Amino acid sequence: MENIHWLGHASFFFNDTNNNAVYFIDPFQLENLNLDKADIIFITHAHHDHLSRPDIDLVLKGDTVIIGPLDVLDKIDIPVERKVFVSPGNEYEIKGFFFSTIAAYNNHPERMSFHPKENKWVGYVFDLNGQKIYHAGDTDFIEEMKALKDLKLDFALLPIGGTYTMDYKEAAQAANEIAARITIPMHYKNVLGDDYKEAEEEFKKLVTSSKVAILSELA
């Protein structure tokens, strides 16, 4: 996991050793960090804690490409040739880097308004350094996740905080269905506050078809 770095919340960066490149997902609360600039920035959806322009600016350089759904790209004023529009269920190649998208939405009745399916927001699956990595974005345990088991993922990054996404119980069901080699929880400390440790421990107990790794935040 030396090339996967958790920045807190749903924010990660990855070192691509094959392309000598740096990729970010949903950069957020980076102001006190000294980070490399991004070759590619992936945004899952348009909420402020995932699409944060001040944080994007901290890692942006002259040729950075930003990838995201249409409502994300509409909010980012960089040249159009450096924007790549994505929608769920597709495969892409950017700068020699291969990835695909999966839907990310709420199906729990109490959360339907937070991440509606019709917004066409996304999670990402990367082929990175010979490994397959899934970043779920903000989502519940949805039908589309069941096909991920066939990919034999190395890493699955899943939100477990509840309120806006699946909680640790639902996330454990998703983790067991996906059966990645390693599952990494995210998007929970800001949501749960002092209760986050309990969620980590319960999640680890409930996940039986994957090894759970708790990453230390850089942020």
N, C-alpha and C positions, 0 to 999 in steps of 0.2 A: 504493500500500500504506500510505498515511498513516493509515488507519483500522484497520489490523491491527497489533496490538502483541504480540510474543512475550515472555512472562514467564519463559521457561525451561521445560525438560522438555516437557510437553504443554499447558502453561498459556498461554492467550491472553486478551486483552480487545479488544473492538471498539467503536468509536464509531459509533453509528447516527445519521447526520446528518439522516435523515428524521424520526425520532421523538425526536431529542435525548435519546438513551438510551445506556446503557453495558451491554454484555453480557460476561460472563466464561465461559470454558470451563475446567473442571478447575483452579481456582485452587490454586496450590501454591508454597510458599516465598516468600511475599509480605511477610514481617515487616519488611524494611528498605525497603519501597517506600511512597511516598505516592501512593495511587491513589484515583480517584473511586469512589464506592459503586456497587454493581451494581443495575440495574433487573431484570435477569434473570441467573441463574447456571445454566449447563448443565453437567451432570455426565455423563460417558460411562459410568463403571462404578465399582464399589465398592472398588477398591484404594486404599490409603492415600495414594499419590502422585497420585491423581486426585480422590478424595473425602477432602479434608483439612478437618475441621471448624474447626481454628484459623485456617486461611486463609480459609475461607468467612466466618467471623466478622469478619475484617478488612475485608471489602467488603460486608457485609450491612447493610441498612437496614430501616426498618419496613415497607416495602411490597415488598421484593425477592421475586421469584418464583423458586423453585428447580425445575429440570426435570431428570428423570432416570429411570432404570429403578426398579422397585419396591424392590429391595434397597438402593438408594441412599436413596430417600425414607424408608424405614423407619428409617434411622440419623440423620435430621435432625429435630430437635424444634422445628419452627416450625408455626404454624397450618396446618391441612390445606388451607385455601382458598388458601394461597400455595405449594402443591406441585402439580406437574403430572407425572403418570405418563406415560412414553413407552415404546414398544416398537418393534422394528425394522420398517421398511417402511411407515411411516405419515406423514401430513401433519398439521400443526398450525398454529393461529394463537393467539398469546398477546399481549395488549396491542397488537394491530394488527401484530404481527411474525410473518411466515410462515417456517416451517422444516419440514424433513422429517428422518426418521431412516433410517439404513441399518445393517444388522447389522455387528457388530465382534467377531471371534472368531479363534482360532487353528485352522489346519488342517494345520500342520506337525507331524509325529508327535512331535517332541521338545518341543513347546510346548503340546500339547493341554490340559494341566491348568491352564494359566495363565488362559486366557480361553475357557472352553467355550462352544460355540454355544448350549447349552441355558440359559445364564444370561440370554440375550436382552439383552446389553449393546449399546451403540449408538455410531455416529458420527452427525454432524449435517451437514445441508446447509442453509445460510442463503441467503435472498434479502436482501442487505444493501447499501444504497446503490447499487442498480441493478446489483449484481454477485452472482454465485453463488459461495459459499465452502463447501468441504467440509473438515470436520475428521474424520479417520478414527477417532479414539479409538485404543485398543490393539488391533491386528489384524494378521493376515497378509494376503497378497494373496488375496482370496476372490472367489468367483464373482459375488457381488452387486455388486462394484465395476465389473464390465464394463458395466453399464447406465448408469454415470455419464457415459460418453462422450457419450451422447445429450443430456445436460444442457448441454453446452458450458460447462463450469465456467470461471470466471475464476481461481480459486485452489483448489489442493488441498494440504492440510496433512497430511503423511504421516509416520508413525514410520519411522525407518531404523536403529535401534540394535541390532536383533537381540536375542537372549536371550529376551525376553518378547514381541517383535513381529517383523515381517519385518525383515531386515537391509537394507543399502543395495542389494544386488543384487536382492532380491525387490521392494523398494520401487521400484526403477527400472522393473521390469517392470510394476508397478501404475501408475506414473506414465505410462508409455508407452501403456498401455491406456486410462487415463482421459483423457489428452490435454488436461488443463487448460491454460489460457493460461500460468499460472505455478504451479509446484510449490514448496512450502516444506517442507523437512525439519524434523522435530521428534523429541523423545523419543530422543535419542541421546547427548548430552554426559554426562549422569549415568551412562549405561550403559557408554559406551566409554572414559571418562576421557581420557587423553592421546592416544588413537588417533582422537579425533573428527574431527580435521582431514583425516586420510586418508579417512575415510568420506565427508565432504563432497565432497572432490575426485573420488573414484571415482563417487559418485552423480551429480555433474554430468556426468561423461564418459558415463555409461550412459543418461542420460535424453535422448532424441532428439526426442520429440514434444511437449515442453513446455519452457519456460524455467525454469531452477532459480534461485530467489532464496534466499540465506542471510540470514536476519534476525539483527540484533543483539538479544541478550537485554536486557530491562530489569532482570531480577533479578540 
